[in-house]
């Protein structure tokens, strides 16, 4: 017999962000997982040509008989009190969710719109970095005559980047925004405006 089962009492999972801004949390993480047999080594470096200097944290977790776990700025240390892992931010935010404020750089940095022939445009922007997914996106495009187009097609997510391919737009100049919604009340946001001219 083979069964897929779930624990009657799920183990709470704690996650700590690797960041110089949350250094105390990283120390707490290392102290928390130490009794589980994991030893943490932290090295720092300054990313070249950054002003102000951007400090990079590199963390390696070692345990006898287990592969090393490695993470850097933006990664998450995750533990359920028994198991330990380090996930990239993309893997973390597509695996876990909680009620936390939406963090999305597109609210201040406009998405990029690259028109192609035939009324096609590729729109890209970074995905949110907060763990409150799954996210639902909608795009609103308004042309120079004031006609609005609402697009509910969901983007592809690759290496932390969201991408939409929109076809069959009429030849015109457009102003657009992207709205991101979550399952949590108040955890939503609209991107900065972006503009482009559709080509035929």
Helices and strands as residue ranges (DSSP letters): E 14-17, G 20-22, H 23-34, E 39-47, E 54-62, E 69-72, E 76-79, E 84-87, H 89-93, G 105-107, E 112-116, E 120-126, E 136-143, E 148-151, E 156-158, E 161-166, E 173-181, E 189-190, E 194-197
